[in-house]
Amino acid sequence: MLLSDAAVVAALLGELEYPAHESATARRIEELGRDERAEGLVAEVEGVVVGFATLLWMPMFHRDGGILRIMAFVVATPHRRRG
């Protein structure tokens, strides 16, 4: 996920009724990029962003390893249910 994705990511969040301004979304993308445990991914169709996911690796205390938590996941309405 790049800063240049902020506008489309904000619009996608709006589809789920999580209103987000482009500037706030850009700030969050920057914060995500500074955390080595976090990742933001976008899905593209023919060069157009149609979805995104944000992920966070969380180490476990009670055993070795960790879990990958999906923090946000959105697919644009016209691209849902396509497998």
MARTIDO-501451 format. One line per 10 residues: number of its first residue (from 1); their letters; for each residue x negated, z negated, y of N, C-alpha, C. Coordinates in steps of 0.001 Angstrom, whole numbers, plus 500000, padded with zeros to 6 digits. Atoms other than C-alpha are relative to their C-alpha. Layout:
<fifis>
NUM	A	X Z Y X Z Y X Z Y  ...
</fifis>
This chain:
<fifis>
1	MLLSDAAVVA	499148 500000 498834 500000 500000 500000 499099 500000 501233  500790 499843 498776 498620 501033 503385 500825 499590 501221  499289 500310 498753 499453 500022 506938 500936 501130 500405  499167 498848 499642 500828 503525 507393 501319 500026 499215  498760 500091 500776 503512 502621 504808 500994 499005 500607  499190 501102 499464 504941 499839 507017 501425 500429 500348  498649 499587 499579 507896 501801 508412 500906 500245 498801  499165 499699 501164 509145 503054 505050 500227 498745 499159  499817 501253 500737 508562 499676 503370 501051 499138 500700  498991 500746 499240 510572 498001 506145 501392 500581 499759
11	ALLGELEYPA	498704 499356 500244 513372 500540 505644 500496 499695 498587  499614 500318 501374 513354 499924 501888 500480 498554 499882  499537 501389 499993 513630 496171 502448 501403 499913 500585  498675 499970 499402 516621 496919 504653 501081 500445 499029  499026 499564 501007 518326 498648 501724 500503 498822 499169  499608 501192 500754 518396 495248 500013 500512 498896 500924  499496 500913 498985 519701 493609 503189 499010 498896 500357  501067 500845 499479 516357 492016 504036 499456 500710 501229  500462 499266 498827 515995 493317 507588 498559 499653 500339  501415 500200 499686 512347 493796 508484 499594 501000 501073
21	HESATARRIE	500525 499123 498970 510704 495188 511582 498677 500585 499524  501234 499330 500406 507863 497641 511147 498773 499151 500327  501173 500788 499606 505430 495381 513043 499808 498789 499087  500094 501150 500909 506231 492355 510863 499569 500455 498610  500380 499467 501311 505935 494483 507732 498526 500385 499996  501426 499651 499899 502554 495810 508900 499138 498739 499920  500747 501264 500054 501379 492231 509429 499948 499462 498569  499949 500486 501383 502482 491311 505916 499132 500852 499085  500881 499121 500789 500699 494332 504457 498543 499608 500221  501374 500452 499709 497511 493200 506214 499693 498693 499277
31	ELGRDERAEG	500197 501282 500674 497935 489654 504859 499846 500193 498496  500075 499702 501427 498515 491016 501367 498626 500548 499639  501301 499389 500250 495318 493049 501612 498840 499025 500060  501060 501007 499901 493286 489941 502451 499979 499052 498805  499913 500908 501145 494383 488085 499316 499574 500749 498742  500524 499288 501167 492318 489135 496314 500900 499864 498774  499070 500169 501127 495081 487893 493986 501261 500842 500162  498761 499276 499714 497768 490066 495588 499745 501504 500067  500082 498535 499939 498488 493785 495464 501342 500549 500440  498798 499275 499617 500992 496112 497073 499871 501427 499510
41	LVAEVEGVVV	500002 498646 500551 501862 499365 495333 501202 500765 500532  498872 499152 499621 504011 502265 496480 500205 501067 498934  499646 498893 500890 505808 504852 494379 500333 501198 500881  499771 498791 499214 505820 508398 495688 500593 501101 499137  499485 498775 500600 507778 511523 494835 499676 501114 500972  500415 498873 499172 506226 514696 496191 499449 499534 501345  500672 500495 498806 504183 512669 498699 500834 499111 500905  499108 500841 499203 507147 510643 499997 500166 498656 499288  499838 501328 500589 507275 506883 499426 501478 499753 499709  498609 500237 500407 510445 506071 497470 500182 498599 499410
51	GFATLLWMPM	499888 501355 500519 509678 502531 496352 498705 499252 500180  501210 500800 499934 507234 499684 496369 500165 498732 499180  500032 501302 500666 506241 496509 494560 498850 499203 500592  501094 500895 499639 504204 493516 495660 499814 499029 498850  500347 500769 501187 502413 491518 492980 499036 498887 500363  500903 501115 499782 500605 488195 492815 499536 499454 498660  500594 500583 501200 498222 487016 490069 499937 498494 500199  499978 501453 499903 498700 483324 489398 499338 499413 498753  500629 500621 501157 496272 481417 487168 500873 498859 499467  499246 501102 500596 497819 478954 484730 499071 498798 499841
61	FHRDGGILRI	500784 501217 500133 496672 475370 484503 499909 499545 498543  499908 500553 501349 497761 474530 480975 499323 500837 498913  500731 499161 500956 495899 477409 479283 499229 501060 500762  500768 498924 499377 493480 480236 479970 500928 501140 500401  499238 498837 499578 494715 483294 481766 500938 499690 501151  499062 500165 498912 497539 483689 484177 501188 500912 499812  498838 499120 500023 500695 485551 484991 499993 500865 501250  499845 499109 498861 501442 488448 487276 501449 499909 500454  498645 500179 499471 504440 487700 489468 500364 501178 500895  499464 498964 499121 506518 490476 491018 500695 499273 501142
71	MAFVVATPHR	499426 500696 498843 507241 489196 494521 501113 500809 500648  498980 499116 499428 509210 492196 495766 499955 501314 499244  499904 498734 500723 510424 495379 494098 501219 500739 500526  498896 499215 499431 512526 498073 495761 499795 501469 499677  499987 498548 500191 513403 501656 494865 501111 500550 500891  499005 499381 499118 515217 503877 497370 501243 500398 499201  498720 499773 500680 518889 504283 496464 500079 501348 499289  499859 498715 500686 518726 508041 495691 499077 500164 498787  500977 499860 501087 515854 507451 493244 500182 498960 498910  499736 501021 501031 517318 504588 491211 500619 500615 498756
81	RRG	499415 499626 501296 518354 504883 487572 499487 501345 499498  500609 498746 500455 515966 507740 486847 498950 499766 498916  500908 500307 501102 513983 505997 484129 498706 499558 500356
</fifis>
